[in-house]
């Protein structure tokens, strides 16, 4: 029996990766005199991957990775004005208005009437709290978990704390790697709702053979899937 539904936040409920890509494009422009764009993008991605273990996910780690890349490609000669520009880019990301994705409000509102809803997201604590407050969806969630990473243990703990266990829960998100696969491993249903932009770090093979895996083209289709599962023995 399904009692609890978990939602990812970034690129599931509201826009996120699109803003990061715009910022990365401006980063390439700022450092255009120091390295070729493709080389800069490669170095930035390498820095992000390397720094996840130190800074975690979110804007602050991304900003530090931009600064580190600038120092590397200029061999330590990056002007102070460039560093200031990169800090400003990071601050603009943190201050960007929250933009809900289509059908989010209607879907979350409909499901909140019959299920316990839990927001489970990675990222900067203050930034995610700010976006949730701006979304106007906060009162619809029975619990909020802002975590450093998403693993099988993360979902077991979250669904035990806010629901009736992972085996009676569903996780919905745009990332196969973070939202779907570890939730399936924990015993929950995993629902993939892809976003048009996928961060390379979140790429993974689709678990098409798993009996609790489902894929939807749009979050607006989720209530119908939940209703179908509720009626299936």
Phi, psi and omega per residue, in radians:
X1 nan 2.267 3.122
X2 -1.477 2.135 3.135
X3 -2.094 -0.395 -2.957
X4 -2.357 2.402 3.121
X5 -2.192 2.157 3.081
X6 -1.722 2.468 3.106
X7 -2.130 2.356 2.868
X8 -1.265 2.867 -3.122
X9 -1.855 -1.219 -3.051
X10 -1.094 2.169 3.100
X11 1.182 0.169 2.951
X12 -1.998 -0.838 3.084
X13 -1.742 -0.621 -3.122
X14 -2.503 2.835 -3.099
X15 -1.167 2.504 3.108
X16 -2.601 -1.060 -3.034
X17 -1.066 -0.585 3.124
X18 -1.033 -0.667 3.135
X19 -1.246 -0.644 3.083
X20 -1.106 -0.692 -3.131
X21 -1.174 -0.671 3.068
X22 -1.090 -0.734 3.137
X23 -1.156 -0.694 3.103
X24 -1.088 -0.672 3.095
X25 -1.071 -0.675 3.107
X26 -1.253 -0.578 3.049
X27 -1.054 -0.756 3.122
X28 -1.102 -0.625 3.115
X29 -1.207 -0.727 -3.123
X30 -1.063 -0.624 -3.085
X31 -1.839 0.317 -3.081
X32 -1.042 -0.496 -3.122
X33 -1.400 -0.087 -3.032
X34 -1.981 -0.359 -3.133
X35 -2.869 2.751 3.110
X36 -1.199 2.569 -3.082
X37 -0.966 -0.771 -3.110
X38 -1.146 -0.640 3.111
X39 -1.193 -0.682 3.102
X40 -1.112 -0.768 -3.137
X41 -1.087 -0.702 3.121
X42 -1.123 -0.762 -3.134
X43 -1.175 -0.667 3.135
X44 -1.140 -0.778 3.128
X45 -1.080 -0.709 3.113
X46 -1.095 -0.704 3.125
X47 -1.150 -0.704 3.124
X48 -1.066 -0.823 -3.132
X49 -1.089 -0.742 -3.114
X50 -1.137 -0.594 -3.014
X51 -1.601 -0.130 -3.133
X52 -1.006 -0.652 -3.122
X53 -1.198 -0.347 -3.103
X54 -1.764 -0.759 -3.018
X55 -1.872 -0.257 -3.090
X56 1.323 -2.915 -3.105
X57 -1.585 2.609 3.037
X58 2.231 -3.128 -3.023
X59 -1.154 -0.692 -3.068
X60 -1.122 -0.771 3.089
X61 -1.124 -0.657 3.109
X62 -1.121 -0.724 3.134
X63 -1.123 -0.782 3.098
X64 -1.093 -0.615 3.106
X65 -1.191 -0.634 3.063
X66 -1.100 -0.779 -3.135
X67 -1.127 -0.774 3.129
X68 -1.052 -0.739 3.130
X69 -1.117 -0.705 3.117
X70 -1.084 -0.716 3.105
X71 -1.125 -0.729 -3.102
X72 -1.149 -0.855 -3.024
X73 -1.264 -0.351 3.098
X74 -1.748 0.098 -3.115
X75 0.936 0.730 3.068
X76 1.460 0.090 -3.083
X77 -1.790 0.251 -3.106
X78 -1.077 2.271 3.132
X79 -1.127 2.614 3.104
X80 -1.040 -0.566 3.136
X81 -1.122 -0.597 3.113
X82 -1.191 -0.753 3.088
X83 -1.025 -0.736 3.114
X84 -1.077 -0.694 3.109
X85 -1.093 -0.718 -3.121
X86 -1.196 -0.668 3.065
X87 -1.097 -0.691 3.118
X88 -1.132 -0.651 3.096
X89 -1.091 -0.742 3.105
X90 -1.111 -0.714 3.140
X91 -1.138 -0.657 3.113
X92 -1.113 -0.645 3.081
X93 -1.081 -0.760 -3.136
X94 -1.152 -0.487 -3.085
X95 -1.707 0.026 -3.084
X96 -1.132 2.353 -3.141
X97 -1.018 2.449 3.107
X98 -1.248 2.354 -3.082
X99 -2.238 1.866 3.139
X100 -1.145 2.534 3.069
X101 -1.426 2.845 -3.096
X102 -1.016 2.474 3.025
X103 1.209 0.067 -3.074
X104 -1.140 -0.922 -3.052
X105 -1.048 -0.797 -3.115
X106 -1.127 -0.707 -3.111
X107 -1.169 -0.856 -3.114
X108 -1.123 -0.713 3.128
X109 -1.091 -0.765 -3.125
X110 -1.110 -0.755 -3.077
X111 -1.316 -0.478 3.133
X112 -1.120 -0.369 -3.120
X113 -1.254 -0.403 -3.055
X114 -2.228 -0.087 -3.058
X115 -2.419 2.735 2.980
X116 -1.361 2.242 -3.131
X117 -1.924 2.401 -3.135
X118 -2.279 2.259 3.038
X119 -1.601 2.138 -3.129
X120 -2.204 1.907 -3.009
X121 -2.468 2.690 3.033
X122 -1.736 2.869 3.046
X123 2.249 -3.041 3.120
X124 -1.204 2.276 -3.075
X125 -0.966 -0.959 -3.080
X126 -1.114 -0.676 -3.115
X127 -1.158 -0.766 -3.132
X128 -1.198 -0.656 3.079
X129 -1.092 -0.687 3.135
X130 -1.132 -0.779 -3.128
X131 -1.148 -0.680 3.105
X132 -1.106 -0.734 3.121
X133 -1.099 -0.721 -3.131
X134 -1.219 -0.455 -3.072
X135 -1.210 -0.458 -3.072
X136 1.348 0.171 -3.101
X137 -1.754 -0.116 -2.985
X138 -0.937 -0.705 -3.082
X139 -1.230 -0.221 -3.124
X140 -1.499 -0.219 -3.108
X141 -1.725 2.372 3.095
X142 -1.442 -0.302 3.122
X143 -2.760 2.678 3.112
X144 -2.322 2.231 3.099
X145 -2.164 1.972 3.048
X146 -1.849 1.905 -2.916
X147 -2.036 2.815 3.127
X148 -1.352 -0.490 3.107
X149 -2.768 2.889 -3.139
X150 -2.039 2.021 -3.129
X151 -2.281 3.057 3.060
X152 -0.961 -0.766 -3.139
X153 -1.109 -0.614 3.111
X154 -1.007 -0.809 -3.088
X155 -1.291 -0.643 3.080
X156 -1.045 -0.781 -3.122
X157 -1.179 -0.822 -3.093
X158 -1.108 -0.760 -3.095
X159 -1.349 -0.387 3.011
X160 -1.318 -0.645 -3.107
X161 -1.277 -0.693 -3.010
X162 -1.935 -0.053 -3.103
X163 -2.479 -2.530 -3.106
X164 -2.042 0.450 3.118
X165 1.858 2.739 -3.077
X166 -1.128 -0.528 -3.098
X167 -1.219 -0.245 3.078
X168 -1.995 0.472 -3.084
X169 -2.231 2.855 3.091
X170 -2.321 2.430 3.039
X171 -2.009 2.304 -3.080
X172 -2.098 2.233 3.122
X173 -2.965 2.997 -3.099
X174 -1.573 -0.188 -3.081
X175 -1.850 2.091 3.039
X176 -1.113 -0.734 -3.047
X177 -1.179 -0.728 -3.029
X178 -1.726 -0.650 -3.012
X179 -1.678 -0.622 -2.970
X180 -1.725 -1.004 -3.004
X181 -1.081 -0.862 3.119
X182 -1.149 -0.505 3.078
X183 -1.187 -0.722 3.065
X184 -1.080 -0.706 3.118
X185 -1.100 -0.538 3.122
X186 -1.372 -0.200 3.126
X187 1.844 0.049 -3.124
X188 -1.546 2.990 2.908
X189 -1.341 2.563 3.089
X190 -2.174 2.120 -3.083
X191 -2.032 2.092 -3.127
X192 -1.698 2.138 3.040
X193 -2.113 1.614 -3.019
X194 -1.134 2.588 3.047
X195 -1.814 2.729 -3.102
X196 -1.114 -0.438 3.100
X197 -1.971 2.224 3.093
X198 -2.106 2.173 3.056
X199 -1.192 2.370 -3.071
X200 -0.968 -0.600 -3.102
X201 -1.124 -0.418 -3.067
X202 -1.639 0.074 -3.114
X203 -1.235 2.467 3.103
X204 -2.834 2.841 3.107
X205 -1.297 2.481 -3.135
X206 -1.285 2.198 -3.119
X207 -1.435 1.097 -2.975
X208 -1.091 -0.433 -3.083
X209 -1.481 -0.193 -3.087
X210 -1.264 2.304 -3.041
X211 -1.198 -0.332 -3.136
X212 -1.821 0.209 3.113
X213 -1.628 2.403 3.048
X214 -2.425 2.612 3.096
X215 -2.194 2.351 3.126
X216 -2.180 2.527 3.100
X217 -1.365 -0.385 -3.021
X218 -2.636 2.481 3.134
X219 -1.102 -0.407 3.112
X220 -1.126 -0.292 3.122
X221 -1.498 -0.096 -3.048
X222 -1.137 -0.789 3.138
X223 -0.978 -0.658 3.128
X224 -1.162 -0.693 3.097
X225 -1.132 -0.777 3.127
X226 -1.066 -0.735 3.120
X227 -1.112 -0.706 3.111
X228 -1.068 -0.791 3.130
X229 -1.139 -0.628 3.138
X230 -1.147 -0.493 -3.102
X231 -1.642 -0.067 -3.106
X232 -1.719 2.132 -3.138
X233 -1.044 nan nan
